[in-house]
């Protein structure tokens, strides 16, 4: 199942960005196996949460929401 998802994503990504697909039969069983083999060799660093960054993002989102709320209130006041 994962090889199917990987192959579909790889083909979609290539199509979206105009990247030539190096295999003439990217959906064949052999191609899917090769893509899965290559993908398994990639090492993704472990995610480590950053509490300070999370607080900064939360603060930014709160400010943006507050600004939207103020704009909406001003529009409501103007409409009355």
Steps between C-alpha positions, in 0.01 A plus 500: 500500500773751594684443173179583311458826692865586455487436125179700460644793696827491307319502165267779610788708633694449176198596290427813705855628479579389146758246612566221251413161644816292444309177448266436207274284720493676838196308618647156435572272794874517435502881487297524820743264671798707382337826619423345838858372526638849427258664742592259779863612468406860588552596861258757641613673819279441801258785574581683821236740627616850582284651773628853439418482129156356578429796729615744230271339244209500743557868575511584128179308433329678792609840365373419152169376637466812713563720196238308300252535785564876518452536124174306519379715790584820310310375195201414718510847658516666161204298372275609787 
